[in-house]
Structure formats: structure tokens, C-alpha cells
């Protein structure tokens, strides 16, 4: 993992709402729908979409489309690689 990727992930993790989204996704057997995320965070749908987009761009969560709905799962490999890279700095 290069430093540019570490920077992108760090920026994505630099927001409390995004950290809460990651925690929610992880605690729900790794698969969570956007509307369920809204229940946990008490934020508007556009706000949730913005935060989810940042996490997807950082590859911390992965979208999976099922019918008309998107479900999100934690990308544990990217998170582990990020933690390892931070530990080596």
C-alpha cells in the first residue's frame, strides 16, 4: 500500500460518522443496507450517501447490488493493510 492510499483512507476515517458506519457494517455480519445505516446514525439519506461514497472510494467498504438495493460490507483486507502500514511508519 502506497502513501497516497494511506492518506485517502486516513481522510475517510477522519470523520466520526464514517467511523460509526464502519462499526455498524462490521457488527451486522459484514453486510448492511443504507436504510439500516440511517437508523443507527440519525442522519439524512443524502448525508449517509455522502459518507458511504467516501468509504467506498477509500475501498474500506464494498457495495453489492441486490435488486434495487445496495448492501455494504467491510473490506477487511484493505483495513488490515492500512493498519499494518500505519504500524510500520
Secondary structure by P-SEA (a helix, b strand, c coil): ccaaaaaaaaaaaccaaaaaaaaaaaaacccccaaaaaaaccccaaaaaaaaaaaaaaccbbbbbcccbbbbbbaaaaaaaaaaaaaac
